[in-house]
């Protein structure tokens, strides 16, 4: 499959998305929100997997700047998320770029790690998506959804129960938040599984909180595909 570069912007920050189209008539369009390390080969592989399922898929660009190393991504991610309105506007810019590149298609958002939180932020703000899916994403937010700001998109969360970045207290708080906001959520939790469980490179990054799980990776993807079949029937 051939990737297209999609030029877009958030304010004065120039951004570049990576988009791939399926063969034949697309079923819908999905924004992929990457990890804190931004666009890489594993995230682009997810885009091709979604294209194989019949979707136009675009990987959003968080920073508009190169990420020199995994360690260098942390201050970049923290800076982007420091102001929730600024952060959400950056996410909406990516969704708008996908909508322009795939006009008329029903939109969803899928994210990994920081991108999982980002997908949930789009749902919280009421973006025009039918599904927000988070893989090993942070569940906390600086602006929780409420009964006054209901969550209309369906939610799919795949979580490693041994993820120290998302302890059970955060999980329970998320459930309470989404129940209060009327969220329709599917929550899949995998025993003994750490953060980053869908990335085969996780074990090589030298971080105790990261770990790849072949089983959780496979099962979570199959569950997502089944839910996409239901939503996009």
C-alpha positions as CSV (number, residue, x, y, z in Angstrom):
1,X,0.0,0.0,0.0
2,X,1.2,3.5,-0.8
3,X,1.0,6.2,1.9
4,X,0.0,9.8,1.0
5,X,1.4,12.8,3.0
6,X,-1.5,15.0,4.2
7,X,-0.3,18.6,4.9
8,X,-2.4,20.4,7.5
9,X,-1.9,22.9,10.3
10,X,-2.9,23.9,13.8
11,X,-2.4,27.6,14.1
12,X,1.1,28.3,12.9
13,X,2.3,24.7,13.4
14,X,2.7,22.8,10.1
15,X,1.7,19.2,10.5
16,X,2.0,16.1,8.2
17,X,-0.4,13.2,8.4
18,X,0.3,9.8,6.8
19,X,-2.8,8.4,5.0
20,X,-3.5,5.1,3.3
21,X,-6.6,4.1,1.4
22,X,-8.1,0.7,1.0
23,X,-8.7,-1.1,-2.3
24,X,-12.3,-0.7,-3.4
25,X,-15.0,1.5,-1.8
26,X,-14.0,2.5,1.8
27,X,-16.3,1.6,4.7
28,X,-15.3,4.7,6.7
29,X,-12.3,6.8,7.8
30,X,-10.3,6.4,10.9
31,X,-7.9,8.8,12.5
32,X,-4.9,7.0,14.2
33,X,-3.4,9.0,17.1
34,X,0.1,7.7,17.7
35,X,2.2,7.1,20.8
36,X,4.1,9.9,22.5
37,X,6.9,9.1,20.1
38,X,4.7,10.2,17.2
39,X,4.6,8.5,13.8
40,X,6.7,5.4,13.5
41,X,6.7,2.1,11.6
42,X,4.5,0.3,14.1
43,X,1.8,3.0,13.9
44,X,2.0,3.0,10.1
45,X,1.5,-0.8,10.2
46,X,-1.7,-0.2,12.1
47,X,-2.9,2.1,9.3
48,X,-2.3,-0.6,6.7
49,X,-4.1,-3.1,8.9
50,X,-7.1,-0.8,9.0
51,X,-6.9,-0.3,5.2
52,X,-7.0,-4.0,4.9
53,X,-10.3,-3.9,6.8
54,X,-11.6,-1.4,4.3
55,X,-11.0,1.9,6.0
56,X,-9.2,5.1,4.9
57,X,-6.7,5.5,7.8
58,X,-4.6,8.6,8.6
59,X,-1.9,8.8,11.3
60,X,-2.1,12.2,12.9
61,X,1.0,14.3,13.6
62,X,1.3,15.4,17.2
63,X,4.2,17.8,17.0
64,X,5.1,19.0,13.5
65,X,8.7,18.4,14.5
66,X,11.1,15.4,14.5
67,X,11.3,13.3,17.7
68,X,15.0,12.6,18.2
69,X,14.6,9.7,20.6
70,X,12.0,8.0,22.8
71,X,13.3,9.9,25.8
72,X,13.0,13.2,23.9
73,X,9.3,12.5,23.3
74,X,8.3,12.9,26.9
75,X,8.9,16.6,27.3
76,X,7.3,17.2,23.8
77,X,4.2,15.2,24.9
78,X,4.0,16.9,28.2
79,X,4.2,20.4,26.6
80,X,1.4,19.5,24.1
81,X,-0.9,18.3,26.9
82,X,-0.2,21.1,29.3
83,X,-3.2,23.1,28.1
84,X,-6.2,20.9,27.4
85,X,-7.8,23.4,25.0
86,X,-4.6,23.6,23.0
87,X,-4.2,19.8,23.1
88,X,-7.8,19.2,21.9
89,X,-7.5,21.7,19.1
90,X,-4.4,19.9,17.8
91,X,-6.4,16.7,17.8
92,X,-9.4,18.3,16.0
93,X,-7.0,19.7,13.4
94,X,-6.0,16.1,12.5
95,X,-9.6,14.9,12.4
96,X,-10.5,17.8,10.1
97,X,-7.6,16.9,7.8
98,X,-8.9,13.4,7.6
99,X,-12.4,14.5,6.9
100,X,-11.2,16.7,4.1
101,X,-9.1,13.9,2.6
102,X,-12.0,11.4,2.9
103,X,-15.2,13.5,2.4
104,X,-18.5,12.0,3.3
105,X,-17.1,9.1,5.2
106,X,-18.1,8.3,8.8
107,X,-15.2,9.0,11.2
108,X,-13.7,7.2,14.1
109,X,-10.5,7.7,16.1
110,X,-8.1,5.0,17.4
111,X,-5.1,5.8,19.6
112,X,-2.1,4.1,21.2
113,X,-0.6,5.1,24.6
114,X,-0.8,9.0,24.6
115,X,-2.8,8.5,21.4
116,X,-5.3,6.4,23.3
117,X,-5.9,9.3,25.7
118,X,-6.2,11.6,22.7
119,X,-8.9,9.5,21.1
120,X,-10.8,9.6,24.4
121,X,-10.3,13.4,24.5
122,X,-12.0,13.6,21.1
123,X,-15.0,11.7,22.5
124,X,-15.1,13.9,25.6
125,X,-15.3,17.1,23.6
126,X,-18.0,15.8,21.3
127,X,-16.1,15.5,18.1
128,X,-18.0,14.0,15.1
129,X,-16.8,10.4,15.6
130,X,-18.8,7.2,16.0
131,X,-16.0,5.3,17.9
132,X,-13.1,6.3,20.1
133,X,-10.7,3.3,20.7
134,X,-7.8,3.4,23.2
135,X,-5.0,0.8,23.3
136,X,-3.0,1.0,26.5
137,X,-4.0,4.7,26.7
138,X,-4.0,7.0,29.7
139,X,-7.6,7.2,31.0
140,X,-7.2,10.4,33.1
141,X,-8.1,13.8,31.8
142,X,-7.9,17.4,32.9
143,X,-11.5,17.9,31.8
144,X,-13.7,14.9,32.6
145,X,-17.0,14.4,30.7
146,X,-20.2,15.0,32.7
147,X,-23.9,14.7,32.3
148,X,-23.8,18.2,30.9
149,X,-21.1,17.2,28.4
150,X,-22.3,13.6,27.4
151,X,-20.1,11.2,25.4
152,X,-21.9,10.2,22.3
153,X,-19.2,8.1,20.5
154,X,-19.0,4.5,21.4
155,X,-15.9,3.6,23.4
156,X,-13.4,0.7,23.1
157,X,-10.6,0.5,25.7
158,X,-7.9,-2.2,25.7
159,X,-5.9,-2.0,28.9
160,X,-3.0,-4.0,30.5
161,X,-3.9,-4.6,34.1
162,X,-0.2,-4.5,35.1
163,X,0.2,-1.0,33.5
164,X,1.7,1.2,36.2
165,X,0.8,4.3,34.3
166,X,-2.9,3.4,34.5
167,X,-3.5,1.9,37.9
168,X,-6.9,0.4,38.9
169,X,-7.9,3.5,40.7
170,X,-7.6,5.4,37.4
171,X,-9.6,2.7,35.7
172,X,-12.4,2.9,38.3
173,X,-12.5,6.7,38.0
174,X,-12.8,6.4,34.3
175,X,-15.7,4.0,34.6
176,X,-17.4,6.4,36.9
177,X,-16.8,9.4,34.6
178,X,-18.2,7.6,31.6
179,X,-21.2,6.3,33.5
180,X,-22.0,9.8,34.6
181,X,-21.6,11.1,31.0
182,X,-23.7,8.3,29.5
183,X,-20.8,6.6,27.8
184,X,-21.3,3.4,25.9
185,X,-18.1,1.6,26.7
186,X,-16.4,-1.7,26.1
187,X,-13.5,-2.3,28.4
188,X,-11.0,-5.2,27.9
189,X,-8.4,-5.7,30.6
190,X,-5.5,-8.2,30.3
191,X,-4.0,-9.7,33.4
192,X,-0.2,-9.3,33.8
193,X,0.1,-7.1,30.7
194,X,2.0,-3.8,30.8
195,X,1.9,-0.5,29.0
196,X,2.7,-0.6,25.2
197,X,1.5,-4.2,24.8
198,X,0.7,-3.7,21.1
199,X,4.2,-2.6,20.1
200,X,6.8,-5.4,19.4
201,X,9.5,-2.9,20.1
202,X,8.3,-2.2,23.7
203,X,10.7,-4.8,25.3
204,X,13.7,-3.2,23.7
205,X,13.0,0.3,25.0
206,X,14.5,-0.4,28.4
207,X,11.5,0.8,30.5
208,X,10.0,-1.2,33.3
209,X,6.5,0.0,32.5
210,X,6.6,-1.2,28.9
211,X,6.1,-4.8,27.6
212,X,4.8,-6.4,24.5
213,X,2.2,-9.1,24.7
214,X,1.5,-11.3,21.7
215,X,-1.8,-12.5,23.1
216,X,-3.1,-9.2,24.2
217,X,-2.1,-7.6,20.9
218,X,-3.9,-10.3,18.9
219,X,-7.0,-10.4,21.1
220,X,-7.4,-6.7,21.3
221,X,-7.2,-6.2,17.6
222,X,-9.7,-9.0,16.9
223,X,-12.1,-7.3,19.4
224,X,-11.7,-4.0,17.7
225,X,-12.3,-5.5,14.3
226,X,-15.5,-7.1,15.5
227,X,-16.7,-3.8,17.0
228,X,-15.9,-2.0,13.7
229,X,-18.0,-4.6,11.9
230,X,-20.9,-3.9,14.2
231,X,-20.7,-0.1,14.0
232,X,-20.0,0.0,10.2
233,X,-22.4,-2.7,9.2
